[in-house]
Each structure stands twice: as C-alpha cells, then as structure tokens.
Amino acid sequence: MRVNLAEIWLCRSECYMRTLRFKRIKPSVGTLAICASKLHHYGRCMTATKAHTQLGKQFIELSERCHKQINADAVGWWKEELRV
C-alpha cells in the first residue's frame, strides 16, 4: 500500500493535492495551519537534539512562513469585508 505525504502530514487526500496543482490554487487556511503546526512541533523536537538542530531550525522557519501566509490571507479577507 502506497502512503502519500499529503495524507499523513496534512490530513488531506491525494486528490486534494492534485486539485491544487491542476487549478494552480493556494491550499486552504486549514491546510496551512496544520502544516505550520506540525512543522513547528517537529522543528522544536529536532532542535532539542544535536544531530538535527539545523533541520529543526529550517522546519521552524517554514512554520513561520506558513503563519505569515495565513495572516496575509486573513488580512485580505477582512479588508475586503470593509470595502463591501
């Protein structure tokens, strides 16, 4: 049985990922939040070890980038609401 990263890491189906690629759209805020949370969690775990400190720091940086995207999307939504 083949297991997909999207299913394990993001709790999303392979179909979801194909749809993102095919339609060239951004992932949902929920998907970004799951990704950010897991990256941060595992990044902290890795920075606690000597062997994986650098990789852990990269995970934490990626988590921060996910959070910035979530915030940018949210600001866009509420500013759009103010214009309506």
Secondary structure, DSSP 8 states (H G I E B T S, - for coil): ----HHHHHSS--HHHHHHHHHHT----HHHHHHHHHHHHHHHHHHHTSSTTHHHHHHHHHHHHHHHHHHHHHHHHHHHHHHH-
